[in-house]
């Protein structure tokens, strides 16, 4: 603990006591906020892990379907079949608020064209399944990216908040309390010294009167 460099006066003592109450109240509010962020962080991490495992399995399935399709089609046929997109995508970005933390919210707007913009005679059923699976996967990949970004931002904010809580709990509040004790002791000493002087003056006056 380190004492704050202030004059040991009653005015400073009053200011420090008010400052201590503010710091203690701020510490409690910040700690409660940090605890709630940790709770929400744990929920989002579990949801992100679940979604990650599902998306990973879906990606493997899409790649497997494309692999099967490429085994029965030439590279030229595959390139021609998949060179014409059937869906137009537009990404809309917004934000959501979690305990005053702005996290990204992404929305994918799709404009549907032809479901399969190629000739069925030249494309295998495996390719059809791969296209359909890949289309479903885009929005889930976007949702996963959104959640992973929110997780990273929450983790960073929790770390900052914990540092603030620790600074209040282990540095600022103890320093203020130590300074309050110092000023209180100093004022008591001055009061005792003043009382002693008054008693001596009184004794001297009584002696002269006698």
Secondary structure by P-SEA (a helix, b strand, c coil): cccccccccaaaaaaaaaaaaaaaaaaaaaaaaaaaaaaaaaaaaaaaaaaaaaaaaaaaaaaaaaaaaaaaccaaaaaaaaccccbbbbbbbbccccccbbbbbbbbbbbbccccccccccccaaaaaaaaaaaaaaaaaaaaaaaaaaaaaaaaaaaaaaaaaaaaaccaaaaaaaaaaaaaaaaaaaaaaaaaaaaaaaaaaaaaac
